[in-house]
Amino acid sequence: MNEKRIYLTGFMTSGKSTLGPILANVLGMEFFDLDKEIEKKEKQTIVEIFEKEGESYFREVEHGILKNLSKKDCVVISLGGGTITNKINFDLLQSTGKIIYLKVSPNNLYKRLKNKIDRPLFRDLVLGEKSEEDFLEKIKELLEKRREYYEKADLIIETDMQPIGRTVDKTANKIMALFNEKS
């Protein structure tokens, strides 16, 4: 599997950072979490970057790090939820590897996000103790904006109901099949 790159995309809390290292291990690849790489480079959390520098600065840094990671061989890279929606990023992803979309329903995303304050786009909703309807509306709005990119993935894995072990096994097999058919 030399020169192979797998990009995991999906909404925040879809399981990219959980599935990524396990998948990389199963496939004998190296794992990178794009958000963690950004935090390492910037020496601050994603929330701090959003608060101090703004989203456009964050997206610039994100693109630069993604560009560097996309030159590595034999890697699984967990993307931020919005990384793929930048056309330049999307074209880079498509031309350098395989994109896998981890798809989760809005209701399950709500359950996973409702108490998390480390997600800049949802921090105000959590701290403001907003209703489930407010959360779901925001989740659906973001999913709708991102859908055209998410659904262009080479592989879509629905992760709502599967235990992580089964998801990893199935995903690894599907990825190997995907690489083998294109080789």
N, C-alpha and C positions, 0 to 999 in steps of 0.2 A: 504493500500500500504506500509506496514512496510517492512523494509529492501530492499526497491527498490532503484536502482540507475539508473539514465538516464544520459548518456554521449552524449552531442551534439558535433559533429565533422563537419568539412568542412573547406573550404579554408578561409583565412582571409577575412573579410567583408561579409561572407555568412549569417550573421544574428544571430550567436550563442549567442552573448552577449545581443542582443535585444530580441530575442525570449526566451532565458533561464529564466529570472526572471518572465516573463509573464506566461510562461508554468508552472514554479514551483508554482506560485500563483494559477493558475487554478487547478493544481493537488494537492494542499495542501502540497507542498514539500518545502524544503529549497534550495536556489540557491547559487552556488559558481562559480566564473569566475576564472579559473586556472591562467590566466595571471595576474589578479588583486591580487591573493593570492601570486604569485611569487614576484610581485612588493612590496607588503606589507612586506613579509619576508626579502627581500633583501634591502629594503628602497631605491630603485632606479627603473627607468623605464626599460621596456624590451629593448629599444634601448640602454640605458646606460649599461645594463648588457652585451648585445652583443658586444658593443664597448670596454668595459673595461675588461671583463672576457672571451669573446668568446662564440661561440655557444655551444661547448661541456660542458662548465661549466653551461650554461643556461639549457641544457637538463638534467644534473644531478640534479639540483635544481628542475626542473619541475617534474622529476620522483619521487623524495622524497615527494613533496607536493601532487602529484597525489596519491601516495601510501597511504598517510594519509587520504586524502579525500575519497578514495575508501572504507574506513572502516566505513564511516558515513552511517546512514540509511535515507531513504526517501529524497534523494537529486537529484537535477538536476545540472550537472556540465558542464560548457562550457569549452571545451578544446581549446588549441592553435591549429592552422592549421596543424602543423607538429607533434603534440603530439602522434598521433595514429601510425605514421610510425616507431616508435621504437618498435621492436618485443616484448620486455619485457612489455612495456606500453600496446601494443595491447592485449597481453595475459591477463594482469591484467584487462583491460576494459571488455573483453569478459567474463571473469570468475566472474566478480562482478556486472555486470549490463547489461543494454541494450544500444546499440550504435545507435544513430540516425545521419544520414549524411544529412546535409543541402546542397543540390547540386545547384550550380549557374553556368551559362555559362561563358566562358572566356570573352566574350564581356561585360557582366554586371559586372564581377569582375574588368575589366579594368576601367569602368566608376566609380566604387566605390573606386578604388585604386590610380587613376592617380594623385591626389593631396595630398595624405597622406604621411607625413614624419615620422609618428610614427610606421611604419612597417619596421623593420630592413632589411628584404629581398628585399624591394622595394625602400628603402630610396635613394640609389644612382641613381636609374632610375628617381625618382622624382626630386631630386636636380640637376641631370645632364640634366634635361629637354629632356629626351629621347623620341623617337617617339612612337606612338601607336603600331607600329609593334614590337618594342623592348619589350614593356610591354607585349603584347599578347604572344610573344615567351617565355618570362620568365614564365608567368602564365601557359601556356600550358605545358611547361617543368615540372614545379612543380606539376601540376595536374596529369600528366602522372606518375611521380614518386610515387605519393600518391594514385593513383587510386585503386591499388590492396587492400589497407587497407580500403579506403573510401567505396568501393563497397561491403565489407564484413559486412557492418552495418546491424543491425536487421531491420532497417527501413530507406528508402531513401525518402527524401522529396524534390521535386524540388521547389525552392523558387523564381525563376525568375519573374514570372508574377503575383504572388498573393499578395494582400494587407496583411500586417502583421497580422491584426485581423483575417482574414480568415485562414491564415497559422497557427496561434496559435490554433484556434478552431479545425481545421482539424487534426493538429498534436496531440493535447491533446486526441482527440477521437481515433486516430490510436494507440497512445501509450497505452491508457487504454485497447483497444482491444488486443494489443500485450501482455500486462501483463496478461490479463484474459485468453487468450488461452494457455499460458504457465503455469498457476497456477494449 
